[in-house]
Amino acid sequence: MLIRPIQTEKAYREEAKRGYMFMVPNSASKQAIAKQVSEQYQVTVLSVRTAIRKGKPTRFSRGKHAYPGTTYRQDHKIAFVTLKEGDKIKVFNEPAAEESDKGGDK
């Protein structure tokens, strides 16, 4: 199962509360998500909350004189994972470390 971390402003706000956001397959269960995160990042998962984001409507054309149609993008499942006190995931801390290394070695 492929679990991708989400790196947005909302995800960084959740990180301050020991919460992390992941993009997961629509068929993934909470137990499977918790197991995969704990194995992949060597952390202890306390809770998992999931939400399905509905796909946005998108217009398309059926030709020059035909009425345009509307279709929908795919739905996405988001997992909010809470970790044990003291556990962290390094993926979310990497950009800050890279910026501090750009100190200018001229």
C-alpha positions as semicolon CSV with decimal commas, in nm:
position;residue;x (nm);y (nm);z (nm)
1;M;0,000;0,000;0,000
2;L;0,135;0,340;-0,101
3;I;0,117;0,609;0,167
4;R;0,230;0,959;0,068
5;P;0,282;1,238;0,322
6;I;0,102;1,564;0,246
7;Q;0,318;1,876;0,282
8;T;0,087;2,174;0,312
9;E;0,038;2,455;0,561
10;K;-0,243;2,261;0,725
11;A;-0,016;1,956;0,757
12;Y;0,253;2,165;0,927
13;R;-0,007;2,301;1,174
14;E;-0,112;1,944;1,256
15;E;0,254;1,848;1,310
16;A;0,270;2,082;1,611
17;K;-0,005;1,869;1,770
18;R;0,174;1,537;1,690
19;G;-0,056;1,489;1,388
20;Y;0,054;1,401;1,036
21;M;-0,146;1,390;0,712
22;F;-0,110;1,120;0,447
23;M;-0,269;1,054;0,108
24;V;-0,385;0,689;0,112
25;P;-0,577;0,459;-0,126
26;N;-0,957;0,484;-0,107
27;S;-0,981;0,117;-0,007
28;A;-0,739;0,145;0,289
29;S;-0,875;0,077;0,637
30;K;-0,767;0,260;0,953
31;Q;-0,592;-0,051;1,087
32;A;-0,398;-0,099;0,761
33;I;-0,297;0,269;0,758
34;A;-0,172;0,253;1,118
35;K;0,028;-0,063;1,046
36;Q;0,185;0,079;0,729
37;V;0,284;0,412;0,892
38;S;0,438;0,238;1,195
39;E;0,638;-0,001;0,972
40;Q;0,746;0,262;0,719
41;Y;0,855;0,532;0,968
42;Q;0,931;0,325;1,285
43;V;0,686;0,521;1,506
44;T;0,396;0,433;1,739
45;V;0,054;0,531;1,605
46;L;-0,210;0,628;1,864
47;S;-0,506;0,710;1,639
48;V;-0,608;0,739;1,275
49;R;-0,888;0,958;1,136
50;T;-0,984;0,942;0,770
51;A;-1,173;1,170;0,534
52;I;-1,265;1,140;0,169
53;R;-1,221;1,454;-0,040
54;K;-1,467;1,457;-0,326
55;G;-1,329;1,519;-0,675
56;K;-1,383;1,862;-0,827
57;P;-1,613;1,902;-1,128
58;T;-1,433;1,965;-1,457
59;R;-1,588;2,090;-1,782
60;F;-1,500;1,940;-2,118
61;S;-1,603;2,006;-2,477
62;R;-1,786;1,764;-2,704
63;G;-1,712;1,956;-3,020
64;K;-1,762;2,301;-3,170
65;H;-2,143;2,315;-3,157
66;A;-2,216;2,053;-2,890
67;Y;-2,311;2,136;-2,533
68;P;-2,008;2,108;-2,304
69;G;-2,021;1,829;-2,049
70;T;-1,909;1,802;-1,691
71;T;-1,706;1,520;-1,541
72;Y;-1,549;1,476;-1,198
73;R;-1,191;1,420;-1,089
74;Q;-1,115;1,119;-0,870
75;D;-1,195;1,124;-0,498
76;H;-0,898;1,118;-0,258
77;K;-0,874;0,967;0,089
78;I;-0,679;1,158;0,352
79;A;-0,554;1,003;0,678
80;F;-0,482;1,212;0,990
81;V;-0,240;1,010;1,204
82;T;-0,159;1,096;1,567
83;L;0,172;0,968;1,705
84;K;0,295;0,886;2,055
85;E;0,460;1,167;2,254
86;G;0,823;1,205;2,141
87;D;0,785;1,029;1,802
88;K;0,849;1,233;1,488
89;I;0,857;1,164;1,115
90;K;1,168;1,299;0,942
91;V;0,994;1,363;0,606
92;F;0,830;1,677;0,743
93;N;1,151;1,817;0,896
94;E;1,377;1,791;0,586
95;P;1,298;2,124;0,410
96;A;1,399;2,330;0,716
97;A;1,731;2,147;0,737
98;E;1,807;2,209;0,368
99;E;1,740;2,583;0,396
100;S;1,983;2,623;0,686
101;D;2,261;2,456;0,481
102;K;2,239;2,720;0,204
103;G;2,449;2,963;0,408
104;G;2,669;3,069;0,117
105;D;3,016;2,916;0,099
106;K;3,176;3,184;-0,124
